[in-house]
Amino acid sequence: MKIVVIGSGFGGLSAAIRLQAQGHQVQILDKRDRPGGRAYVYEQDGFIFDGGPTIITAPQLIDELFQLHGKKTSDYVQLVPLDPFYTVRFADGSAFYYNSDRDALIEQIRQFNPADVAGYEQFAQATEQIYQKGFPLMTKAFSRFTDMLPVAPDMLQLQSYKSVTSFVNQYIKDERLRQVFSFHPLLIGGNPFTSSAIYAMIHQLEQHQGIWYAMGGTGALVQALVRLFTEMGGEIFLNTEVEQIYMNENTRKADGVKLKNGEFIAADVIVSNGDVAHTYLNLVPEKFRRKYRDRRLKKMNYSMSLFVLYFGTNRRYEQMGHHEIIMAPRYRELMQDIFDRKQLAADFSLYLHRPTATDPAIAPEGCDAWYVLSPVPNLAGLTDWRTQAKSYRDQIIHYLEQRYLPNLSQHILTERYIDPLHFRDTLNSYLGSAFSVQPTLMQSAWFRPHNHSEDVENLYLVGAGTHPGAGIPGTICSGKIVAEAIASRSSSPPSNPFN
């Protein structure tokens, strides 16, 4: 079959590689000048900045893609383990060094609050059960409601109806430790106070499989997958934006895609790695959508957005690690500002990424490459980023300079930033959300937009907004689900309505 994949993020690349391995003729179309989707790469003044995802886990999911072509990941890119995974820093000056060394974790917990050692042991046992039951579900399609029935008893037993914070708080009493073991939903666009406790399995996913870094940056992993795909015979076209999924009025199937330049590309099957809401709202006319009508899509809960500042310094800050999580004095209240009130708060929690701690080659000698990420409300809020972005940038730099990076302002050589407008206008993300559909209980598994469209028979969806969700493991798994679904179908050649 001729298959067109819209978008070259990890979901699109995962699906494309698997479909090419099945013997299909696969083309990837991407609107930008580089592949990767949210994993875009910026290069300026001798620095390399990963634009988006920087936390790699579940490396066996990556290995599977290379094995399809009889290759090894190490033939294309070098993945190295990180220790610690994160340094979690608090306003009182304390820090928690988070890794998979059980003894070290227990000792740190004891130093924070001796009474929480026993609670953590119970938490670890509970999350191990969630991991054993939940991780295999990441590659289950959940196309029908009945697919939920066999796993529903387990999910109830594992307290999936609770939020991650509620789940953690029943075991841990120290407020700082509660944050250490509950912040993970933020990494996939979720509010820890509303995301299903099923996402507490991320703790065990990391404990079992570690946190990894691709030498050269996440962009090096993207390039490795693109190289693999093209070696298998696949084609990728950049600077190629899809304007419409062209629907056949008679069959109500997609016949192909129409590009912004007016060109038509025929296809038997379409796989969209674009934002789910954008795909339906902007690429598929509403008259062909019985389930995902405009009103339904706009009523869904979408993730927060992000303000991300990339900068390079002419000195190294060796006291800072690879992944730094900097917690604000407020936790619940800040989440309410971001997700519920949708107002830009005066304080912020930050993710500070310093890849040169592991890979000095991505910056000039003696320099550090950084990005600092702040979760912010999506564009359903009233913040005008055209006027607020510069002052928000200044607040973040001042905060880092005062607490963690002395004299930062005078050492910045180069910088750039992205904000919610970038997610909306460049990444085509509805409301400028950074992770598409929020991972709440009622927007997970069968309740999440399905990988196989319920409106268009030969349209499939991969990426953050569909099952199983955001993050590199989730989006790669979405590609596997779609490839397995397409493997069981056949179709007749499409007609070209522009001839």
N, C-alpha and C positions, 0 to 999 in steps of 0.2 A: 504494500500500500504506500501511497504518497502521504506523508504526514508533515504538517507544518507545526512547529513549536514557536509560540509567541513569547519571546523573552529568554534570556540566557543566564538567569539566576541559578542557584543550586538545584531548585526543583526542575527547571527546564533542562538543564544539562543532564541531570540524573535520568529523566524520562527519555531524552534524546539518545543518550548512550545505550540505554537498554533497548529502545525501539530499533536502533540501528543494528544492534547485535541480533535482533530477531529477524533481520533481513529486510526491513522496510527502508524506503527511501525517505530520509529525514532531512528537513531544512529548518534551521533556527533563524528567526528574524528578530533583530533587536534594534530599538530606536537609537541607542547611544553609540558612541564611537569606540567603545570597548565592551567586552563581554563582562558578565558578572552580576548584572542587576544591582541589588543593594550592596553587593560585594565589589563595587567599582573601585578603581585605584586612581589616586591623584599623585602625580609626580611634579614637584616644583623645587627649584633651587637645590637640587641634589638630594632631596628627601623623598621617600616613598611613604605614602599614607594610605592604609586600607580605609576605604570609604565606609564600610559597614561592619559585617560580622567579623569578630576576631577570636571568638572562643570556639575551639574545635574539640568535640568529644565524639564518642562512638566511632573511632577510626575504622572499625571493621566495615561500616557502611560505605566508606570511601574505597576500602580495599575491594569490596564486591564489584564495584564499577570497573576497576582495572582488570580484575580477574575475568570479566566477560570477554576480554580481548587477549587473554593469556598473558597478561602483564602483571607487574607488581607496582604498588604505589611508589615505592622507592625508585623505580625506573624513571619517574617523572618529577617527583617532588619529595623533599625530605621533611617528614613530620617529627618533631622532637617533643618529649613530655616536659611539662612545666611543674615546678615545685618551689614555692607554694602555688596552688591554683589561683588564689586571690589573697591579697591582704585587705582585710576589712577594718577600716579605721573609723573611730568614733570621736565626737566633739570633745569628750573628756580626755583625749590624748591616748586612750587605750587602743590596741590593735590586736586582731585575731588573724593568725596565719593559717589559712584554710587549705588543707591538702588531704591525702588519703592515708596518712600515717595515723592509725587509730590511737596508738599510745600518745602521740603528740597532741592529737585533738583532745583526748581525755585530760591530759595534763593542763592544757590551756583552759578547758572548761572548768577544771578544778580551781585554777587561779582566778577566773572570773567569778565563779560561784560554786563552791564545793557541793552544795545541795543539788546542783543540776547534773552531776555525773550520772547518777542512777537514771534520771529522766532522759538523758541523751541515749543511754543504752536501750531504753524502751523505744525511744524515737527511732533509733537505728534499726531495731528489729521490725518495727511497724513499716518503715519506708522500704526495708528489704522485701517485705511481702508485696507492697505496692509495685516495686520494681519488677519482681518476678512475674506478677500478674499483668502489669500495665505495659511494660516495654514491648512485649510481643504484639500488643494491640496497635502499635505504631505502623505496622504494615498490613493491618486488616482494613478492608475497604469501608465497612459500615454503609453499604449502599441501600439496605432495607432496614426498617425498624426492627424486624425480627433478628437482625444481626446483633442487636443489643441484648436480646433476651438471655443467651447463654452466659454473658459476662455480668449481667446486672446483679446477681446475688453476690459475686465477688466484690463488685464496686461498692455495694452497700456495706458489706462487711469491712471493707477498707476505708470507710468513712469518706468516700468521694464527694458526698453531699456537703461536707464542711469546706471552709476556705483553707488555704495553706496556712495562714496565720493561726486560725482556730485550731488546726491540727497540731501545729508546732507548740502553741501555747499550753496545750494540755500536758505537755511533757517538760517544757522549759520555763523557768520563772524569771531569770535575769533578762531584763529588757534588751540588753545588747546581744546576748546569745539568741534571743528570739529573732532578732533581725538577721543574724548570721545564717540561721537555718530557714529563713522564710523569704529572703529577697529574690530567690531565683526566678519566680514568675516575671519579674521585671525584664529579664533577659529575653523573654519571648513575647513581650507586650502585655503582660497581665498585671493586674492589681493583686498583690499578695492577700488583700483582705476580701477579694471576691473570686479569685481563681480557684478552681476545684482542687481539693487536696490530692487528687491523682498526680498533680504536677510536683508534689513533694518527692516523687520518685527521682527527680533530677539530682537530688543529693546522692542517692545510691548509684545512679548512672555515672556520676563523676567519681564516686568511690571505687566502682568496679573498673571503669574504663579510662579514667584520668582526664586531664585537660592538655591539649596539644597545640603546638604552634607550627605553621608551615614556614620553613625558612624562605625569606623573601617576602613574607606576608601572606594573608589569605588570598590575595590576588595571584600568588604563585600557584596555589591550588586550583584556582579558576583556570589559569592558563594550562595547567596540566590536564584538566578535564577537557578543555577545548582541543588540545593537541590529540588526546586520546580519541575524541569524537571524530575529528577530521581524518585521523589515520584509519579509522574504521570505515571511511567513505562518506561520512556525514558532511553537510555543508552549513556554514554559518555566514549570515549576511548582516553586517553592521550598518549603522546609519539608515536603517530600513524600518520605518514606523508603520504599523498596521492601523488603518483608519476604521476598518469595519470587517467583521466576520460576515461574509456574504451568504445570505440564507436563500434557499430555494423555496419559492412560494408554494410549490406543489408538494414537495416531499417534507418540507419543514426541517430539512437537514442543511448543514453548512456545506457549500460547494467549494469554499476556499476563502481567501482573504483579499481584501482590496487595500492597497498601500496608500499612503498619503500622496504619493506622486501619481496616483491613478492606475498604477499597474495592478493586474489581477494575478494571483497565484492560486492555481487549483490545488485541491487537497481532498483526500478521502476522509481524513481525520484531522481535527484541530486540537492541539494541546496548548492551553493558555497558562503561561507562567506570569501573566500580568496580575495586578491586584484584582481580587475576585469581584469587588463592587464595580471597579472600572470596567472589567470585562463585560459584565452584564449591562451596566448602565450605558456604556459608551460604544461597545462593539457589537452587541446583539440587539436589534430593534425590539422594543417592548412587546410588540404584537406576537413575537415568537417566544415570549416568556410567560408561561402560565403560573409557575411557582415564584420565581424570583422577579416579581414585578418591582417597579421603581420604589413604590411605597414600602414594600417589605424590606428591601435592601437598606433603605434610609432609616428604618426603625431598628436595625441591628446595632449592637454595641461594638464600637471600634476602639482599637488600642490608642494609647497616648501617642504623641509624636515625640520628636527629639530635637534638641539643639546640640550640634556636634561641632566643636572647634578643633581644627587640625593645626598644629604648630610645630616648628622646629627650633631648637635652642642651640646656641653656640657653646654650650657647656653640657656636661653630663651630671645628672642628679642620681648618684649611685645609691642613695638611701631609699629610693623608690623602686618598687618591684614591677613586674611585667603587667599584671592586672591589679589595679587598686580600686576598691569599692569604698567611697567616702560617704558615710552616713550623715544626714542632717540631724540636728537635735530633735526635730519632730519626725515621726514616722507615719503614724496613722493620719495625722492632720495633713501632712504633705501629700499623701496619696489621695486624700479627699479633694485637695485643691486641684490635683492633676486630673483625676478620673471623674469626679462627681461635679465639683463646682466649676471645673475647667477654667481656672484662673491662674495666671502666672504668679507663683509665690515669691516672696522676698528671699526665702532660703532655698536650698536645693541639695539633693543627694546626687553624687557624681560617680561616674565610672571613668577612671583615668587609666589610659592605655599607654604603656611605654615599651613598645616592642624591641627597642634597642637594648633593653636589659638582657635580651636573649640573642638578638641579631643586629650587631652594630653596623653591618654592611648596608642597611637601608637608610643610613644618614651619612653625611660627610664625617670624616675622622674627627673624633673628639666631640661630636654633637649627639643630641637625642632627638628622636622623632616621637611625637605624642599625638594622641587625641583625647579630648575630654568630652564626655557625653552627659547631658542633663535631660532626664525625662521631663517633658513639658506637655501641656494640654494640646489636643489636636485642634483643628480649625473650627470645631463646633463652639469653641470659646471665642472671646472677643479680642484677644491679643492681636495687635497690628504689628506683625513682624517686620514690616518695612520701616517702622520707626523704632521698634523696641530691640531689634537684634544687636545693634552696636552697644547699647547700654548693658544688655544682658551679658554680652561677651566681656565687657569691662568688669562686671560684678564677679564673674567666674575667675578671671585672671587675678583680680585683687584678692579674692578668697584663697586661691592656691598660693599666691605670693606670700600672704600673711601667715599661712599655716604649714605649707609643705614645700614650696619651691622658692627659696629666698631669691630676691632680686629678679624674679622671673621676667618682668617687663623689659628690663634692659638686655636680656639674653635672647629674646625672640628674634629669629632671623627671617622667618617666613610664616605665613598663616593663611587660613581660609576657613569658612564655616558653612554649614548647611542648617536649615531651620524647617519648620513645617511647610513653608511655601515650596521648598525644594521637593519634599516628599509628594506634594500635590502636583506640582507643575512639571517636574522632571521625571519623577518615578511613577506618575499617574496613580497615586494612592489616594483613595477617597478620604476626604477631610484631612489630608496630610498625615494620616495615621502611619506610624512607622512599621507596624506589624500586622496590619489588616484587622481581621475580626478578633475581638478579645477572647482569650481562652477561659471563659466562664463555664460552669457545668452545663448550662443550657445552650452553649455554643461550642460543644465538644463532641467528638465522635459522630454519631448519626445526626446530632442536632447542628453540626457545622455544615457549611456548604459542601456538597458531596464532590468527590473527585471525578465522578462521571455525572455530567450535567443532567439534571432532571428535566430540563427544558429543550435541549438540543441533543439529539441522539448521538451524534458523532463529535461532540465537544467534551473535552476533559480538562480538569483543572488541577494544577500543581502549585506549590508555593505556600506562603505563610497563611493565607486566608482559608485554605481548605484543610481537610484532615491529613496528618495529625496536628499540624500547626507550624509555628515559626521556629527559627533556629536551624542550624545546619543539619542536625540529625532529622528533624521533622520534615524539612523541605526535601531532603534526599529520599526519605521514606515515601513522600507523596509521589515522587517520580516512579518509584518501584511499584506502588499500588496501581498507578495509571498504566504502566507498561504491561503489567500482568492482566489488567482488564482488557486492554487492546489486543493482547495476544489471542484472546478467545473470540475475536470478532472478525468479520470480513465485510467488504462493501463493494459496490459497483463503482466504476470510474465516474468522477464528477463531470458535470457539464460546465462550459465556460460561458456565463451570461454576457460577457463583454465582447464576444466574437460576433 
